[in-house]
Amino acid sequence: MREAVLPLRGIPPIVLATPAPITHRTAEENLGLGYLASILRSKGANVQIIDGWLGGLTSDEIADSIARLPVPLWIGFSCYRSNMARAIEVMQLLRQRGLQTPTIAGGYRPTFHPDEFLNAGFDVVVLGEAEETVCERAKGTRGRGTARIHALATELRRHDLAFMELLLDAVESREHDVDGL
């Protein structure tokens, strides 16, 4: 029997977090974080999930929990409209504590309003589904084809918002050779 190939074994840990939203609803599990953690773990990554909603954690408690861990490769935040302010607050608290680990915002709100998260200080915004992107980001390499386009579209920084609009228009129109951009 062949040994499983685990390309992410040995990399620093990855943290996936979600702050509690401002809502009247009962706490619910964030299935997206669990799904991404499962994909990364299946490739050998050490992933820590910090669910502020299920855990009833404040922004300070989430930041403290992350700061107590070994320095992660990156920290991914699941963000939607009702927890956006708290996600930004946690990211900024981590920076105030001196943690310079790259931060990634993903989820519904960052997909449709990436500039809000980039302007707030997140290093990367993931647009749309993140399965391929998180694995490529963890490996530190770019794939080919669709994964390469997706990784390129998701790793745009604050100063690249105009290029992001151009790239997304090209991908959506399918009229351009996106690899040639």
SULJO-V28846 format. One record per residue. N is the residue number from 1. SS is DSSP state (H for helix, E for strand, L for the rest). Layout:
N;SS
N;SS
This chain:
1;L
2;L
3;L
4;L
5;L
6;L
7;L
8;L
9;L
10;L
11;L
12;L
13;L
14;E
15;E
16;E
17;E
18;E
19;L
20;L
21;L
22;L
23;L
24;L
25;L
26;L
27;L
28;L
29;L
30;L
31;H
32;H
33;H
34;H
35;H
36;H
37;H
38;H
39;H
40;H
41;H
42;H
43;L
44;L
45;L
46;L
47;E
48;E
49;E
50;E
51;E
52;L
53;L
54;L
55;L
56;L
57;L
58;L
59;H
60;H
61;H
62;H
63;H
64;H
65;H
66;H
67;H
68;L
69;L
70;L
71;L
72;L
73;L
74;E
75;E
76;E
77;E
78;E
79;L
80;L
81;H
82;H
83;H
84;H
85;H
86;H
87;H
88;H
89;H
90;H
91;H
92;H
93;H
94;H
95;H
96;H
97;L
98;L
99;L
100;L
101;L
102;E
103;E
104;E
105;E
106;E
107;L
108;H
109;H
110;H
111;H
112;H
113;L
114;H
115;H
116;H
117;H
118;H
119;H
120;H
121;L
122;L
123;L
124;E
125;E
126;L
127;L
128;L
129;L
130;L
131;H
132;H
133;H
134;H
135;H
136;H
137;H
138;H
139;H
140;L
141;L
142;L
143;L
144;L
145;H
146;H
147;H
148;H
149;H
150;H
151;H
152;H
153;H
154;H
155;L
156;L
157;L
158;H
159;H
160;H
161;H
162;H
163;H
164;H
165;H
166;H
167;H
168;H
169;H
170;H
171;H
172;H
173;H
174;L
175;L
176;L
177;L
178;H
179;H
180;H
181;L
